[in-house]
Amino acid sequence: MKSIVLRLTLLIPVLFMMSCDKSLSYAEQLDKDIEKIQQYLTDNNLNAESTDSGLHYIIENPGTGTQPSPTSTVTVTYKGYFPNGEVFDQSQPGQTVTFGLQQVIPGWTEGLQLFRKGDSGTLIIPSGLAYGPNGRNSIPGNAVLLFDIELINF
């Protein structure tokens, strides 16, 4: 009897470990995210620019002037959603939001530096530049995020 219990005690952790997904490296997850982003762009007949980090962006209505720096305080309107269209956050209609670019996810810090005052467009952010494998609140781990943004001022 002790032999069976001992075997089960040793076997259960092995079975558990085999049934769990292994964590992907940052590069592996980025590759998966880029696949999702490319599929989203194809499905929606969109063309986007991309950066070395994997961030994709579309400037839909160009503004004028200079671009913010990584430490700028910006005023925007925005809508955040998943590739399936489900909205998880947005500024209130008719209201702007002001914050420092050093206070947000890296995808926003990098992406908004590509916008000029008055630009509106979309950031498509791989999970590593968003909330990573842990997620946050209603955002699951390893989620690709999209943000429609208008840069009002900085």
Buried (B, 14 or more C-beta within 10 A) or exposed (E): EEEEEEEEEEEEEEEEEEEEEEEEEEEEBBEBBBEBBBEBBEEEEEEBEBBEBBBBBBBEEEBEEEBBEEEBEBBBBBBBBBBEEEEBEBBEEEEBEEEEBEEEBBBBBBBBBBBBBBBBBBBBBBBBBBBBBEBEEEBBEBBBBBBBBBBBBB
